[in-house]
Amino acid sequence: MTNPKHQDMSRSELLELVREQEAALSTYKETLGRIYQEFDAKIEELSLIRRVSDALRQAEDLSGLALGLVEVFISELPADFACLMLADPEMTRLTPEASMSQAWDAPRPLRDSPAEDEVSLLHGELGQALGAGRVILAPDLAREPLEPWPALLPPESRSFMALPLVARQQMLGVMILTSLAAAAFGQEQTRILTILCDHAAAALANVRLIQQLGEINEQLLESELEAHKHKEYLQRLLDTASDLIIITQADGRIKYANQAAAGIGLSGGDLEKRSLTGLFSDPERAAELFGSGQRREQELELPLPDGGSRLMLVSATPLPDSGEVLAILRDITRRRALERQLVHAEKLSSVGILAAGVAHEIGNPLSAVSGYAQLLAKEGVGDGERREFAEAIFDLAQRIDKIIRDLLEYSRPSPFQDQLVEVNLAIEAVLNMFFTSKRLSSHNLTINRDLARQLPPVRMDRDQLQQVVLNMVMNAAQAMEGGGVLTIATALEQGNWLTINFADTGPGIAPENMRNLFDPFFTTKPPGQGTGLGLSICDRIISQAGGRIEVKSRLGRGATFRVWLPGADA
């Protein structure tokens, strides 16, 4: 028979054991509940990571990546609004790229959004906090608002979270989440979201890099196409140019010639690898031109394969660094022939102006000769008177002969002569010829001379220098029809330059006419009284001699033409 006391102890131990088992079971259930809760959280995290990974993998460009990210974040997190903002390269502002709201069916791109949607990283509490590149949690915006609040974020938001997107130690942008509920976001979400944002930032950096490379590649293709178009355009310009364009190598041999060479009987094959200086009839002058290392121009004769030749204005321009030379050859054969004709025509025009005065000047001594001849024919004239009359007739005949010789010498066309000319003698010769004309008296013109002594000669054509002087004197006389004074002065300036000043007391030159004075056929004279070629030809003659002409004038105070000529030793 069982002892009752023994039986009672077994029941109490059994009850204690039951209680211990119930406590252990409760603890086990709690532990298992936490494990299931953590497991569910891990599942949610893995789901979020998978969806983010899918969004990163499926994105084809920056816009697609941004749209996919905001859609994943708002679907997996307790957020009512999500927005991805990208930083500019200078890190001065954040610009919206994509956004998503719980009330929308799909995310929306935000490119070209207004300025009020942007966030400045340099000003304001929110901008400076975002610019620092750290996670921002604002559990209750009603108590602690963030300023300035971007216009695109819902104004009724109560909680706020900002997650920086950082890759390669550079902040690329920010993922912003807002909720209408307070304390919607907590620290427990920060870890996984930070990891996801790191992956998103890396993908964002890669997509941006690929996009930039694509843009650079497109720009390169466009640049190559544009360069090809420019090359074709320049080639067409070179081929259609009337001037012969040649490029030489550093050793002086021709590497390129445009199609104008064929127009004068030369072809690219004939010119290739030939020496440029060897093309001209005077290789030494050509070598001096192309070897000077400076941009220069010179007239050179170019023999042609058919036995003829052309006068070329050759411009030589050294190309920097390469040692090559760009040569432009312009055919001026016909132009020089026309200029010579114009020079001669202007001479004849000047002679025509003097013709009336010369005829009158010859008429006077002829009348005197006729009168003396009649006196000699009379009876009762003594020997002394006969000798006096004969000497007078001889003097008058000499005077007529000099007038005719001066006129013929001036009007006769002559080839250019590179000779030493005394400037003062040339001026005196012209003035003496001019004084044979009564035209000076009709204009009531007084000429003053101020000619310097011991001037060096100049190297040019004597007839052309006299033509310049005569044109200047005639222009002054015509400008001072009511009378006046023309002062002709010569001087030796610094640098062995000779100057000839023609200063008149006429009405001066209008400012609007100054720029056109040396243009061919420009004249202010009435029709029929001038060709408009005088000053143009004077300018060409002086330029060809290495000089220049300067003009100074004020209305009502006359005009001064100054001719500069280099001395023969300059």
Summary of the structure (lengths in Angstrom):
residues: 570
radius of gyration: 51.5
end to end distance: 156.9
largest distance: 219.1
contacts: 1635
relative contact order: 0.05
helix: 49%
strand: 22%
